[in-house]
């Protein structure tokens, strides 16, 4: 018997419009212990922020909230996960010739974001209203491969979204949101056909073609 | 062996007699034969080995097993760990970061190629620990693209030189798939796997368009093979197979090598190949293990560090006799490095596809592999199912420019998407190469810088592949498609050639400059075809081992 608690079925922002009742953590007893240790650690306490300075932390958190549209609690602790990776220099194993290594590129790029904010507004990026932050970020994306504060904008964009998505979509709350069951060893799958579902998977209850909603 | 045993062990061609790896793994729920590892031979640095191998992936481990079987005293040094799938690997995407080579590297050129997770392995088993498992053969035409089409290069060997080795390795992995109609038509030792939702989509779309699609070829045993259990279709092939169902040299060649007296020395980073300046022969390798510098003596040095680290090691092994880098008198080291253009196209279906629920490698087509005279470009591409897990899928979605609310909406729709990937034969070019960067790693060694720029033929191929994938998905009923540009697989960088002005190695993969220095990884390829390279790397290494052991005797 698996005990249910307030930890079960959590989704970022607390909404679950598409896979009601789906709960990745209801299956932890089916996971191998090594995998369970790695995945469940993401739900536990995180190290204090060490890589970013307090002002960098505020800018980075605002940027990550924007990139992942995290407006309400509970939030996946993406800033803390990013900070740990950068402290540990757990990079993807490459950097562009015209960008510094990832940690420095993060510091440089969020500094540039703050400069853009101060050029247009009386406060820095972290204290701007949601829509004002979004406009500044959109302007960086719109530059594509043009230069932004001496950096190739598209490469900065790729750095931001790569780290942000890796953190967010590694979290069981995000899997609850998208209907993905997470670890599958030693259990495997038995119904891998179009429309096939395992007993623990939940059907999409509010199908929305993203083309019609974005 | 009796008839019953043939059925029991899953092989019908006597694999066990030439490679008993699958029978040297434990039965039951453990994935490692700890006794075999603990009892394996240990050589001293001062023992002169018949051969020391640098890198224990597809090319290195195959050499290790073949040379050990031939009675050679041989050790493979690998920079990474001697993996234990039970303890070291997880059924999780982000948690598998340690499988990749993530030491610093610099990428440059007009179309820089990201490294790490997508194409660079770490530890015993190499990149095959995290490859999808596709093991197609090259086509006969791949070995003479210059003669046939005026592009690329001719190999100093032909398909016929590899044919029998393809058959041997396909038995040892073993490979499962339908009868293969393309290239040199052939069959596979194991029957095709059942397909999941993504494979169904591909088959449906291809059928509607009259494109031939086949299940396989996948190096995942279909049924029990030796002591390896059946695949459980859990979809985490790219995160290391915790089941021991998907083939990698860690389970297909290393166990048999150990049983025949070979040593695997993990956590040992080779920094420099030593060459006697007077005789111009390699005498061994310098390596660092746990911070201590060692020198392993050997009569032959076999390098199999793959297309970035192999050229880097040669360039970092400069000496008075080779001031521009070892074997680099003609400025060939690191050049003609190739990647495949690997766009991936997603298609949205009203039905739930749940593509994560089966091995990503399922179905492929090679209908577009050969040069089509009616097209403006030369050579071609293959198309295969790929089934990205959420983090990789999020990269695809973000690659379309979606962020914030749009990104989340697309990601919540994950279960409705199917995904195909192409492998486009991008051409070898001299300026696509590895050089040494100013930057140093934590050992003080210059890191590799990889410059890459596509030519017009490359861009046309990628565009054409994208068009076909989008058509297939639409023909299968997709309501929306999106294509993400990326690259896959590394080969070249120390290629075979007819002479030392055009490459680093002769047809036996011995270097022109240092005759007892061989290279047996993917960097030896002059062209890459549209095939995933693992099988051809292993088949070529098996061929090279045969050539070496028939022309040279162990000490």
Interface residues (C-beta under 8 A of the other chain):
Chain A: X18 X31 X32 X34 X35 X38 X39 X66 X67 X68 X69 X90 X91 X92 X93 X94 X95 X96 X97 X101 X134 X137 X141 X161 X162 X165 X166 X167 X168 X169 X170 X174 X175 X177 X178 X179 X180 X182 X183 X184 X185 X186 X187 X188 X189 X190 X191 X192 X193 X194 X195 X196 X197 X201 X203 X204 X207 X208 X209 X210 X211 X213 X214
Chain B: X29 X86 X87 X88 X89 X90 X91 X92 X93 X94 X95 X97 X100 X101 X102 X103 X104 X105 X106 X107 X108 X112 X114 X115 X116 X117 X120 X194 X196 X197 X200 X201 X232 X233 X234 X235 X236 X242 X243 X348 X349 X350 X351 X352 X353 X354 X356 X357 X358 X389 X390 X391 X393 X394 X395 X398 X401 X402 X403 X404 X405 X406 X407 X408 X409 X410 X411 X412 X413 X414 X415 X416 X449 X479 X480
